[in-house]
């Protein structure tokens, strides 16, 4: 009977010693990735803020976010208007 209590006591002692050496997992490594969504100023769809073009504009220096497809569309329109202006001159 004394042997069983000794084994249980030693096991609990080892368990608590090992538990005291363990460190908590930092929050940034908890396995969850936080995604910050922002709204495109043109199409109003939500995108991850790491993949949009952000521009500070206006009298209050507000941040405006532009998705890739809207940025490409603006660039294409700009190129077409530029070609028309050059052709007219």
Phi, psi and omega per residue, in radians:
X1 nan -0.746 3.122
X2 -1.114 -0.581 3.133
X3 -1.143 -0.675 3.128
X4 -1.160 -0.772 3.114
X5 -1.126 -0.620 3.110
X6 -1.158 -0.773 3.133
X7 -1.116 -0.760 3.116
X8 -1.131 -0.743 3.137
X9 -1.111 -0.780 3.134
X10 -1.157 -0.701 3.112
X11 -1.085 -0.786 3.108
X12 -1.127 -0.676 3.112
X13 -1.095 -0.783 3.103
X14 -1.101 -0.754 3.129
X15 -1.035 -0.840 -3.113
X16 -1.210 -0.562 3.067
X17 -1.170 -0.770 3.110
X18 -1.150 -0.677 3.129
X19 -1.147 -0.576 -3.134
X20 -1.251 -0.427 3.128
X21 -1.483 -0.266 -3.126
X22 -1.299 2.462 3.129
X23 -1.857 2.565 3.091
X24 -1.186 2.624 3.128
X25 -1.321 2.238 3.129
X26 -1.053 2.654 -3.059
X27 -1.066 -0.641 -3.095
X28 -1.242 -0.197 3.134
X29 -1.968 0.420 -3.082
X30 -1.405 0.036 3.071
X31 1.674 -0.249 3.128
X32 -1.712 2.338 3.124
X33 -1.823 2.202 -3.137
X34 -1.562 2.237 3.132
X35 -1.942 2.155 3.093
X36 -1.651 2.004 -3.138
X37 -1.632 2.434 3.059
X38 -2.237 2.744 -3.087
X39 -1.726 2.330 3.071
X40 -1.180 2.378 -3.100
X41 -1.238 -0.279 -3.096
X42 -1.766 -1.062 -3.047
X43 -1.574 -0.203 3.086
X44 1.115 0.384 3.010
X45 -1.501 2.718 3.130
X46 -1.613 2.371 -3.140
X47 -2.392 2.761 3.022
X48 -1.132 2.353 -3.048
X49 -1.169 -0.227 3.120
X50 -1.413 -0.190 -3.091
X51 -2.022 0.101 3.128
X52 -1.840 2.765 3.053
X53 -1.571 2.184 -3.104
X54 -1.945 2.294 -3.119
X55 -2.300 2.284 3.044
X56 -1.528 2.117 -3.099
X57 -2.503 2.932 3.041
X58 1.537 2.994 -3.100
X59 -1.171 -0.406 -3.141
X60 -1.758 0.130 -3.110
X61 0.942 0.835 3.087
X62 -1.270 2.612 3.060
X63 -1.506 2.187 3.036
X64 -1.990 2.359 -3.097
X65 -1.928 2.406 -3.138
X66 -2.243 2.245 3.121
X67 -1.332 2.966 -3.063
X68 -1.144 -0.735 -3.091
X69 -1.183 -0.688 3.104
X70 -1.178 -0.677 3.110
X71 -1.111 -0.747 3.118
X72 -1.141 -0.691 3.130
X73 -1.108 -0.758 3.088
X74 -1.077 -0.728 -3.128
X75 -1.122 -0.730 3.116
X76 -1.103 -0.751 3.103
X77 -1.097 -0.714 3.105
X78 -1.067 -0.792 -3.133
X79 -1.105 -0.714 3.130
X80 -1.124 -0.759 3.118
X81 -1.153 -0.639 3.129
X82 -1.141 -0.736 3.119
X83 -1.117 -0.701 3.118
X84 -1.119 -0.713 3.131
X85 -1.141 -0.711 3.130
X86 -1.171 -0.681 -3.133
X87 -1.187 -0.566 -3.131
X88 -1.325 -0.397 -3.092
X89 -1.465 nan nan
